[in-house]
């Protein structure tokens, strides 16, 4: 659980604003594959973005969203 705040709006009520972390990693493809094998819920598919990051998003068991990204390798 990312945190329990009984008096706050539930994560489901804040929609796209439920992101709470952006984690920069090395080995983004391997991490994505490991999460896939464990049945993680993805909210954004793995892809290269125009701002130079290869990234994906997941949903935690309590509904929060986390992004994982790695700088794209130069072409």
Beta strands, then each sheet from edge to edge (+ up, - down):
strand 1: 19-24
strand 2: 41-48
strand 3: 53-59
strand 4: 65-71
sheet 1: 1+ 4+ 3- 2+
end
